[in-house]
Every structure is written in structure tokens, then in C-alpha cells.
């Protein structure tokens, strides 16, 4: 893949209502829609001449974000994929954060990668494997892709892009990436054929919203 743009969805209703994220499936707020309008214009200005296609998580906040970007840029939505969802929070989906905390399992100090926070949810290891395996195929099929997804999902994709093959390697290096709502992260292939992280968690397009 020559160019990969990673977009986190804009502000969603669970952010403003104190609900859990994960597989809670609520739409963008009006602020979130304005954020994505700004981001869409940024992408059109900076990347409009390239043949991008959009691949989005199938959760409504990501689908809405992808549609706004498509409307502004003219780039087509090629896929809506369940594998791009945020980490599965099981029985906590749709709950207020206070109620969800009462249902959380205690962490396992000896196997943190295999700790399942909620019944029916995913471990860190399962989340990494679920996201990165399909991404390897996507990487072969697209030369220019915009992925519209979630904080955790984008983190897993960046781990893979930076060469980590397992979640154990990520944990061993104790690394992460901050990914804010309506942010843009860019990975490109440089002239030496290396994957270059040229932009991370950029939100400069939102300055006029403050």
C-alpha cells in the first residue's frame, strides 16, 4: 500500500452521554459531523488528486464519518467491515460507564494480554489478531486506502504497520499511540520502500471549531 490514511470517527453520542464505547452503537453528535466536514475538506485539499477508496467500520459512528468524508472528497466507500470495529466490550455495550464498571472482571496480573474485561468481550490478544489478519489482505488489495474506524482499531493497525507481528511484541515494548476523535494519521511508503509514519493524531483542521 502506497498511502494509508487512518481516520478516527468524530465525537459520538456515547462520548456526551457517559456511555461505554466499544460496540455501543450510537451516531455522531452535531459537533462530530462538523468535525468530519472539516476533516473531509482537509483530505480533499491534501490528497484529492490520489485514487483513494474508503473502508469503514460497520458501527454507525464510523459509517456516518465515512459517508461525510466520501460526500466531501468524492472518494467512494468500497467496504464496511465488522473486523474494523472497536474492541468488543461484551455485556457492557450500551451501558453507562458507572454500570459497566460493576460488571468488569478483575485483571489477571500474570496474563494481562488474555484478560477479558467484560463477559462476552475481547482480550487484547484477540483484538489484535481480529484486526490485523484481515488488514494484511487489505494491504495487498489497495494502493491508496482511507480507513475510518476507532481509537483501539487504529492503534492495532499502527502496531502492524510498524512491524509488530504479535500482541506479545507490542506489550514487550510497552508502546501505544494516542488517537483522538476526528484525527488524521498518515502512513506512506517512502522512496526507499519503507513504511513511514508521516502524520500522527493530527487535528489541526479542527482549530476553527474551538
Backbone as JSON, one array per atom type, in Angstrom:
{
  "sequence": "XXXXXXXXXXXXXXXXXXXXXXXXXXXXXXXXXXXXXXXXXXXXXXXXXXXXXXXXXXXXXXXXXXXXXXXXXXXXXXXXXXXXXXXXXXXXXXXXXXXXXXXXXXXXXXXXXXXXXXXXXXXXXXXXXXXXXXXXXXXXXXXXXXXXXXXXXXXXXXXXXXXXXXXXXXXXXXXXXXXXXXXXXXXXXXXXXXXXXXXXXXXXXXXXXX",
  "N": [[0.84, -1.19, 0.0], [0.66, 2.15, -0.97], [-0.24, 4.57, 0.15], [-1.81, 5.17, 3.23], [-4.46, 6.35, 4.96], [-5.55, 6.96, 8.15], [-8.41, 7.37, 9.93], [-10.06, 8.49, 12.77], [-13.4, 8.23, 13.88], [-15.7, 11.0, 14.39], [-16.8, 13.02, 17.25], [-19.09, 11.17, 19.16], [-22.39, 10.11, 20.29], [-22.14, 8.53, 22.57], [-19.93, 9.58, 23.81], [-20.83, 11.97, 24.93], [-22.87, 11.23, 26.58], [-21.94, 9.71, 28.62], [-21.63, 6.97, 28.23], [-20.38, 3.61, 27.65], [-17.8, 2.87, 25.22], [-16.58, 0.94, 22.71], [-18.56, -1.65, 21.4], [-20.91, -0.28, 21.63], [-23.47, 1.25, 19.89], [-23.97, 4.07, 18.58], [-24.91, 7.19, 16.96], [-23.04, 9.96, 15.45], [-22.54, 13.1, 17.15], [-23.82, 16.46, 16.61], [-21.62, 18.12, 16.71], [-19.65, 16.22, 16.11], [-20.26, 15.67, 13.44], [-19.69, 18.14, 12.23], [-16.95, 18.18, 12.76], [-16.07, 16.11, 11.08], [-16.74, 17.15, 8.59], [-14.86, 19.21, 8.41], [-12.53, 17.67, 8.47], [-12.87, 16.14, 6.15], [-12.65, 18.14, 4.18], [-10.0, 18.83, 4.59], [-8.7, 16.45, 3.83], [-9.47, 16.33, 1.14], [-8.18, 18.62, 0.15], [-5.46, 18.03, 0.6], [-5.04, 15.45, -0.42], [-6.62, 14.97, -2.59], [-6.06, 14.44, -5.29], [-5.27, 11.85, -5.54], [-5.95, 8.28, -5.96], [-7.94, 7.33, -3.84], [-9.75, 4.91, -1.88], [-12.42, 4.25, 0.4], [-12.59, 2.49, 3.41], [-14.6, 1.34, 5.95], [-15.42, 0.89, 9.44], [-18.29, -0.99, 10.48], [-19.89, 0.06, 12.47], [-22.2, 2.58, 13.48], [-21.26, 5.21, 14.04], [-18.82, 5.28, 12.75], [-19.55, 4.65, 10.14], [-21.16, 6.85, 9.48], [-19.2, 8.86, 9.64], [-17.48, 8.05, 7.58], [-19.19, 8.36, 5.38], [-19.58, 11.13, 5.33], [-16.96, 11.99, 4.75], [-16.71, 10.8, 2.22], [-18.74, 12.18, 0.81], [-17.71, 14.78, 0.82], [-15.16, 14.56, -0.36], [-15.46, 12.98, -2.63], [-14.38, 10.48, -2.85], [-14.94, 6.99, -3.16], [-16.88, 4.75, -1.05], [-15.69, 1.7, -0.39], [-15.88, -0.59, 1.21], [-17.62, -1.8, 4.12], [-16.84, -2.91, 7.18], [-17.0, -5.46, 9.63], [-14.77, -6.33, 11.0], [-13.29, -4.09, 11.53], [-14.34, -2.91, 13.74], [-14.37, -1.33, 17.02], [-12.69, -2.51, 20.04], [-14.33, -5.31, 21.35], [-16.68, -4.93, 23.82], [-18.44, -6.64, 25.02], [-20.93, -7.54, 27.36], [-21.07, -5.01, 28.34], [-21.66, -3.19, 26.39], [-23.52, -0.42, 25.38], [-24.12, 0.39, 27.94], [-24.13, 2.68, 30.77], [-21.06, 4.13, 31.9], [-20.62, 3.93, 34.66], [-22.31, 1.82, 35.44], [-21.22, -0.2, 33.89], [-18.68, -0.57, 35.03], [-19.24, -2.01, 37.31], [-19.61, -4.53, 36.37], [-17.24, -5.41, 35.42], [-14.5, -7.69, 35.13], [-11.89, -8.6, 37.44], [-8.48, -7.67, 36.81], [-6.01, -9.93, 35.41], [-2.99, -10.44, 36.75], [-0.85, -12.03, 35.88], [-1.31, -12.67, 33.22], [-1.89, -10.34, 31.38], [-2.5, -9.81, 28.7], [-4.4, -11.59, 28.06], [-6.58, -10.99, 29.51], [-10.01, -10.63, 29.97], [-12.08, -8.04, 29.96], [-14.87, -7.72, 30.16], [-17.68, -9.93, 30.31], [-18.19, -11.82, 27.44], [-16.67, -10.11, 25.94], [-13.57, -9.01, 24.27], [-10.14, -10.05, 24.58], [-6.94, -8.32, 24.78], [-5.13, -9.62, 23.12], [-6.82, -11.12, 21.41], [-8.18, -9.04, 20.16], [-6.13, -7.7, 18.72], [-5.4, -9.79, 16.92], [-7.82, -10.16, 15.54], [-8.11, -7.75, 14.14], [-5.7, -7.37, 12.69], [-5.2, -9.56, 10.98], [-7.15, -9.53, 8.73], [-6.35, -7.04, 7.8], [-3.83, -7.47, 6.65], [-4.51, -8.72, 4.25], [-6.02, -6.71, 3.08], [-4.02, -4.85, 2.7], [-2.71, -5.9, 0.55], [-4.53, -5.57, -1.47], [-5.21, -2.92, -1.94], [-3.9, 0.18, -3.09], [-4.15, 2.78, -2.28], [-5.7, 3.78, 0.5], [-8.33, 4.82, 2.7], [-9.0, 4.36, 5.94], [-11.66, 4.31, 8.1], [-12.28, 4.33, 11.38], [-11.88, 3.33, 14.76], [-10.46, 4.36, 17.95], [-9.0, 2.22, 19.32], [-8.88, 0.3, 17.28], [-7.43, 1.61, 15.25], [-5.02, 1.9, 16.6], [-4.18, -0.81, 16.72], [-3.79, -1.3, 13.99], [-1.7, 0.45, 13.45], [0.31, -0.68, 15.05], [0.74, -3.02, 13.58], [1.52, -1.94, 11.09], [3.94, -0.82, 11.81], [5.47, -3.03, 12.1], [5.07, -5.0, 14.06], [4.28, -8.31, 14.83], [2.86, -9.8, 16.64], [0.74, -9.42, 19.54], [2.17, -9.83, 21.83], [4.72, -8.84, 21.25], [4.16, -6.11, 21.05], [3.37, -5.57, 23.69], [5.73, -6.18, 25.01], [7.41, -4.08, 24.29], [6.03, -2.02, 25.39], [4.38, 0.11, 24.27], [2.26, 2.64, 22.76], [-0.23, 4.49, 20.88], [-1.6, 7.7, 20.73], [-4.86, 8.44, 19.78], [-7.13, 10.61, 18.74], [-10.61, 11.76, 18.64], [-11.87, 12.39, 15.35], [-9.37, 12.64, 14.19], [-6.43, 12.61, 12.05], [-4.23, 10.28, 10.74], [-1.32, 9.35, 9.02], [0.18, 6.96, 7.0], [2.77, 6.2, 4.85], [4.42, 4.85, 1.94], [7.77, 5.32, 1.6], [10.49, 6.63, -0.48], [12.4, 4.7, -0.29], [11.03, 2.42, -0.02], [10.11, 1.92, 2.51], [7.8, 1.74, 5.27], [6.48, 4.67, 6.36], [5.63, 6.64, 9.08], [4.11, 9.41, 8.71], [2.4, 11.3, 9.71], [0.69, 11.81, 12.72], [-2.16, 11.44, 14.64], [-3.27, 13.96, 14.0], [-4.99, 17.03, 14.37], [-5.3, 19.54, 13.38], [-7.04, 20.62, 11.56], [-9.31, 21.15, 12.98], [-9.1, 23.46, 14.41], [-10.52, 25.84, 14.01], [-12.96, 25.23, 15.04], [-12.93, 25.62, 17.71]],
  "CA": [[0.0, 0.0, 0.0], [1.48, 3.35, -1.06], [-0.75, 5.57, 1.09], [-2.86, 4.73, 4.13], [-4.97, 7.39, 5.86], [-6.32, 6.39, 9.26], [-9.31, 8.4, 10.46], [-10.98, 8.1, 13.84], [-14.71, 8.88, 13.78], [-15.86, 12.21, 15.2], [-17.5, 12.89, 18.53], [-20.33, 10.38, 19.07], [-23.3, 10.33, 21.41], [-21.7, 7.87, 23.81], [-18.98, 10.49, 24.47], [-21.53, 13.04, 25.65], [-23.88, 10.65, 27.48], [-21.29, 8.92, 29.65], [-21.78, 5.55, 27.95], [-19.18, 2.92, 27.2], [-17.55, 2.87, 23.78], [-16.63, -0.44, 22.22], [-19.6, -1.97, 20.43], [-22.06, 0.61, 21.77], [-23.67, 1.68, 18.5], [-24.71, 5.33, 18.54], [-24.44, 8.08, 15.89], [-22.26, 11.16, 15.75], [-23.23, 14.31, 17.57], [-23.7, 17.52, 15.61], [-20.2, 18.52, 16.72], [-18.91, 15.19, 15.39], [-20.48, 15.84, 12.0], [-18.9, 19.31, 11.83], [-15.55, 17.77, 12.77], [-15.78, 15.32, 9.88], [-16.77, 18.06, 7.45], [-13.55, 19.86, 8.39], [-11.52, 16.67, 8.11], [-13.06, 15.82, 4.74], [-12.06, 19.22, 3.38], [-8.54, 18.69, 4.73], [-8.27, 15.32, 3.0], [-9.63, 16.71, -0.27], [-7.14, 19.59, -0.19], [-4.11, 17.45, 0.66], [-4.91, 14.15, -1.08], [-7.71, 14.82, -3.55], [-5.62, 14.01, -6.62], [-4.88, 10.44, -5.48], [-7.11, 7.38, -6.14], [-8.28, 6.68, -2.58], [-11.03, 4.28, -1.59], [-12.7, 4.31, 1.83], [-13.03, 1.27, 4.09], [-15.09, 1.82, 7.25], [-16.09, 0.03, 10.41], [-19.73, -1.0, 10.23], [-20.62, 0.75, 13.53], [-22.84, 3.74, 12.86], [-20.45, 6.42, 14.15], [-17.79, 5.21, 11.72], [-20.22, 4.71, 8.84], [-21.51, 8.26, 9.27], [-17.97, 9.6, 9.38], [-17.01, 7.68, 6.24], [-20.08, 8.95, 4.39], [-19.27, 12.56, 5.24], [-15.7, 12.12, 4.0], [-17.0, 10.47, 0.83], [-19.51, 13.28, 0.21], [-16.86, 15.97, 0.66], [-13.99, 14.31, -1.21], [-15.78, 12.23, -3.83], [-13.81, 9.15, -2.79], [-16.01, 6.01, -2.93], [-16.81, 3.8, 0.06], [-15.52, 0.38, -1.01], [-16.25, -1.66, 2.12], [-17.97, -1.57, 5.52], [-16.34, -4.18, 7.7], [-17.15, -5.73, 11.06], [-13.45, -6.53, 11.63], [-12.75, -2.79, 11.89], [-14.98, -2.38, 14.94], [-13.6, -1.13, 18.24], [-12.59, -3.7, 20.88], [-15.63, -5.79, 21.81], [-16.86, -4.8, 25.27], [-19.38, -7.65, 25.51], [-22.18, -7.16, 28.01], [-21.03, -3.59, 28.72], [-22.09, -2.35, 25.27], [-24.76, 0.31, 25.59], [-24.32, 0.74, 29.34], [-23.41, 3.82, 31.33], [-19.76, 3.69, 32.39], [-20.72, 3.55, 36.07], [-22.91, 0.49, 35.49], [-20.29, -1.15, 33.29], [-17.59, -0.86, 35.96], [-19.7, -3.02, 38.27], [-19.62, -5.82, 35.7], [-15.89, -5.72, 34.93], [-13.7, -8.69, 35.83], [-10.61, -8.13, 37.96], [-7.37, -8.01, 35.89], [-5.13, -11.06, 35.72], [-1.64, -9.86, 36.72], [0.12, -12.88, 35.2], [-1.6, -12.75, 31.78], [-2.7, -9.16, 31.04], [-2.94, -9.83, 27.3], [-5.53, -12.51, 27.95], [-7.64, -10.55, 30.42], [-11.27, -10.25, 29.32], [-12.64, -7.08, 30.9], [-16.3, -7.97, 30.33], [-18.22, -11.17, 29.76], [-18.52, -11.69, 26.02], [-15.77, -9.17, 25.29], [-12.31, -9.5, 23.73], [-8.86, -9.75, 25.22], [-6.06, -7.53, 23.93], [-4.56, -10.5, 22.1], [-7.88, -11.42, 20.44], [-8.45, -7.81, 19.41], [-5.02, -7.53, 17.77], [-5.49, -10.8, 15.86], [-9.03, -9.92, 14.75], [-7.93, -6.59, 13.27], [-4.52, -7.38, 11.82], [-5.24, -10.6, 9.94], [-7.77, -9.0, 7.51], [-5.59, -5.9, 7.27], [-2.76, -7.96, 5.79], [-5.11, -8.94, 2.94], [-6.37, -5.38, 2.56], [-2.76, -4.23, 2.31], [-2.35, -6.43, -0.76], [-5.57, -5.28, -2.45], [-5.39, -1.48, -2.15], [-2.69, 1.0, -3.11], [-4.49, 4.03, -1.59], [-6.88, 3.47, 1.31], [-8.7, 5.59, 3.88], [-9.72, 3.52, 6.89], [-12.4, 5.1, 9.09], [-12.54, 3.35, 12.43], [-11.96, 3.69, 16.17], [-9.15, 4.54, 18.58], [-8.31, 0.96, 19.53], [-8.65, -0.35, 15.99], [-6.33, 2.31, 14.59], [-3.8, 1.53, 17.31], [-3.76, -2.14, 16.28], [-3.29, -1.18, 12.62], [-0.38, 1.08, 13.51], [1.25, -1.69, 15.53], [1.06, -3.9, 12.44], [2.27, -1.18, 10.09], [5.28, -0.6, 12.33], [6.22, -4.27, 12.03], [4.79, -5.96, 15.12], [3.53, -9.45, 14.32], [2.01, -10.33, 17.7], [0.49, -8.5, 20.64], [3.25, -10.02, 22.81], [5.79, -7.91, 20.89], [3.7, -4.78, 21.42], [3.42, -5.47, 25.14], [7.14, -6.22, 25.43], [7.98, -2.75, 24.08], [5.25, -1.08, 26.21], [4.12, 1.28, 23.44], [0.89, 2.91, 22.34], [-0.4, 5.7, 20.07], [-2.8, 8.46, 21.07], [-5.7, 8.64, 18.6], [-8.25, 11.42, 19.21], [-11.73, 11.83, 17.7], [-11.73, 13.21, 14.14], [-7.95, 12.85, 13.9], [-5.88, 12.03, 10.83], [-2.91, 9.66, 10.83], [-0.92, 9.0, 7.66], [1.31, 6.05, 6.78], [3.07, 6.17, 3.43], [5.63, 4.17, 1.52], [8.73, 6.34, 1.16], [11.23, 6.3, -1.7], [13.21, 3.51, -0.03], [10.12, 1.3, 0.16], [9.82, 1.73, 3.93], [6.58, 2.33, 5.79], [6.83, 5.87, 7.1], [4.54, 7.28, 9.81], [4.4, 10.81, 8.4], [1.48, 12.17, 10.45], [0.07, 11.04, 13.78], [-3.17, 12.06, 15.5], [-3.32, 15.39, 13.68], [-6.34, 17.62, 14.44], [-5.16, 20.96, 13.07], [-8.21, 21.03, 10.78], [-10.41, 21.47, 13.89], [-8.78, 24.65, 15.21], [-11.55, 26.87, 13.88], [-14.16, 24.82, 15.75], [-12.78, 25.89, 19.14]],
  "C": [[0.88, 1.25, 0.0], [1.07, 4.42, -0.05], [-1.88, 4.96, 1.91], [-3.22, 5.89, 5.05], [-5.86, 6.72, 6.9], [-7.1, 7.5, 9.94], [-10.11, 7.82, 11.61], [-12.28, 8.89, 13.66], [-14.76, 10.13, 14.67], [-16.58, 11.94, 16.51], [-18.83, 12.18, 18.33], [-21.15, 10.56, 20.34], [-22.85, 9.64, 22.69], [-20.66, 8.72, 24.55], [-19.69, 11.5, 25.36], [-22.54, 12.51, 26.66], [-23.27, 9.77, 28.57], [-21.42, 7.42, 29.47], [-20.45, 4.94, 27.56], [-19.03, 3.07, 25.69], [-17.68, 1.45, 23.25], [-17.71, -0.64, 21.18], [-20.91, -1.25, 20.72], [-22.26, 1.3, 20.44], [-24.58, 2.89, 18.43], [-24.11, 6.26, 17.48], [-23.54, 9.2, 16.39], [-23.16, 12.23, 16.37], [-23.13, 15.34, 16.45], [-22.26, 18.03, 15.55], [-19.37, 17.51, 15.94], [-19.07, 15.32, 13.89], [-19.71, 17.05, 11.47], [-17.41, 18.97, 11.79], [-15.18, 17.02, 11.5], [-15.88, 16.13, 8.6], [-15.4, 18.73, 7.29], [-12.46, 18.87, 7.93], [-11.64, 16.28, 6.64], [-12.46, 16.87, 3.83], [-10.54, 19.17, 3.42], [-8.01, 17.58, 3.82], [-8.38, 15.67, 1.51], [-8.52, 17.66, -0.71], [-5.78, 18.92, -0.32], [-3.94, 16.2, -0.2], [-5.91, 13.93, -2.21], [-7.32, 14.31, -4.91], [-5.27, 12.52, -6.67], [-6.11, 9.53, -5.5], [-7.49, 6.61, -4.86], [-9.64, 6.0, -2.64], [-11.17, 4.2, -0.08], [-13.18, 2.95, 2.32], [-13.4, 1.67, 5.51], [-15.54, 0.68, 8.14], [-17.59, 0.1, 10.16], [-20.54, -0.41, 11.39], [-21.06, 2.13, 13.04], [-21.98, 5.0, 12.95], [-19.32, 6.46, 13.12], [-18.4, 5.29, 10.32], [-20.62, 6.14, 8.49], [-20.28, 9.08, 8.91], [-17.45, 9.32, 7.98], [-17.88, 8.32, 5.16], [-19.83, 10.44, 4.23], [-17.99, 12.78, 4.45], [-15.92, 11.83, 2.52], [-17.75, 11.6, 0.13], [-18.64, 14.5, -0.08], [-15.76, 15.74, -0.37], [-14.34, 13.68, -2.56], [-15.17, 10.85, -3.86], [-14.9, 8.13, -2.47], [-15.79, 5.19, -1.66], [-16.8, 2.4, -0.55], [-16.02, -0.74, -0.11], [-16.71, -1.08, 3.46], [-17.76, -2.9, 6.22], [-16.5, -4.31, 9.2], [-15.78, -5.86, 11.74], [-12.79, -5.22, 12.03], [-13.43, -2.18, 13.12], [-13.97, -2.17, 16.08], [-13.53, -2.44, 19.02], [-13.98, -4.05, 21.44], [-15.72, -5.69, 23.33], [-18.02, -5.65, 25.8], [-20.63, -7.09, 26.14], [-22.2, -5.69, 28.44], [-21.49, -2.67, 27.59], [-23.45, -1.72, 25.58], [-25.0, 0.76, 27.01], [-23.62, 2.04, 29.71], [-22.11, 3.31, 31.94], [-19.81, 3.26, 33.86], [-21.3, 2.14, 36.23], [-21.96, -0.57, 34.94], [-19.17, -1.53, 34.25], [-17.98, -1.94, 36.97], [-19.66, -4.43, 37.69], [-18.23, -6.28, 35.26], [-15.22, -6.79, 35.79], [-12.43, -8.04, 36.38], [-9.48, -8.54, 37.01], [-6.6, -9.23, 36.37], [-3.69, -10.58, 35.63], [-0.63, -10.71, 35.95], [-0.1, -12.97, 33.7], [-2.45, -11.55, 31.34], [-3.21, -9.17, 29.61], [-4.16, -10.72, 27.11], [-6.65, -12.18, 28.94], [-8.85, -10.09, 29.61], [-12.0, -9.34, 30.3], [-14.11, -7.36, 31.21], [-16.68, -9.33, 29.74], [-18.64, -10.95, 28.31], [-17.62, -10.75, 25.26], [-14.49, -9.83, 24.81], [-11.15, -9.21, 24.67], [-8.03, -8.89, 24.27], [-5.49, -8.38, 22.79], [-5.59, -10.82, 21.01], [-8.18, -10.22, 19.56], [-7.39, -7.59, 18.34], [-5.16, -8.52, 16.61], [-6.69, -10.56, 14.97], [-8.85, -8.79, 13.74], [-6.81, -6.79, 12.26], [-4.56, -8.44, 10.73], [-5.94, -10.11, 8.66], [-7.01, -7.81, 6.92], [-4.47, -6.35, 6.36], [-3.28, -8.21, 4.38], [-5.47, -7.62, 2.29], [-5.14, -4.69, 2.02], [-2.33, -4.68, 0.92], [-3.32, -5.95, -1.86], [-5.73, -3.79, -2.78], [-4.04, -0.77, -2.16], [-2.9, 2.3, -2.35], [-5.79, 3.81, -0.82], [-7.05, 4.48, 2.43], [-9.51, 4.65, 4.77], [-10.35, 4.42, 7.95], [-12.84, 4.14, 10.18], [-12.48, 4.01, 13.81], [-10.55, 3.76, 16.76], [-8.38, 3.22, 18.69], [-7.97, 0.26, 18.23], [-7.46, 0.29, 15.28], [-5.01, 2.01, 15.29], [-3.29, 0.17, 16.85], [-3.18, -2.09, 14.87], [-1.9, -0.54, 12.59], [0.68, 0.11, 14.05], [1.7, -2.59, 14.39], [1.91, -3.17, 11.4], [3.72, -0.94, 10.52], [6.05, -1.91, 12.52], [5.97, -5.28, 13.12], [3.88, -7.06, 14.6], [2.59, -10.06, 15.36], [1.81, -9.27, 18.77], [1.55, -8.66, 21.74], [4.4, -9.06, 22.53], [5.43, -6.48, 21.27], [3.83, -4.58, 22.92], [4.86, -5.42, 25.65], [7.78, -4.83, 25.31], [7.2, -1.66, 24.82], [4.96, 0.23, 25.47], [2.63, 1.43, 23.16], [0.92, 4.15, 21.45], [-1.66, 6.4, 20.54], [-3.57, 8.75, 19.79], [-6.98, 9.34, 19.06], [-9.4, 11.42, 18.2], [-11.45, 12.79, 16.55], [-10.28, 13.53, 13.81], [-7.55, 12.15, 12.61], [-4.47, 11.53, 11.1], [-2.55, 9.14, 9.45], [0.31, 8.09, 7.69], [1.54, 5.97, 5.28], [4.32, 5.34, 3.16], [6.6, 5.22, 0.99], [9.55, 5.83, -0.03], [12.16, 5.1, -1.53], [12.35, 2.27, 0.19], [9.78, 1.0, 1.6], [8.46, 2.31, 4.26], [6.95, 3.48, 6.7], [5.57, 6.46, 7.76], [4.76, 8.79, 9.7], [3.5, 11.79, 9.12], [0.77, 11.31, 11.48], [-0.9, 11.89, 14.57], [-3.29, 13.56, 15.26], [-4.77, 15.89, 13.69], [-6.3, 19.12, 14.12], [-6.35, 21.49, 12.28], [-9.38, 21.46, 11.67], [-10.19, 22.78, 14.65], [-9.88, 25.69, 15.16], [-12.87, 26.48, 14.54], [-14.11, 25.2, 17.23], [-13.24, 27.31, 19.48]]
}
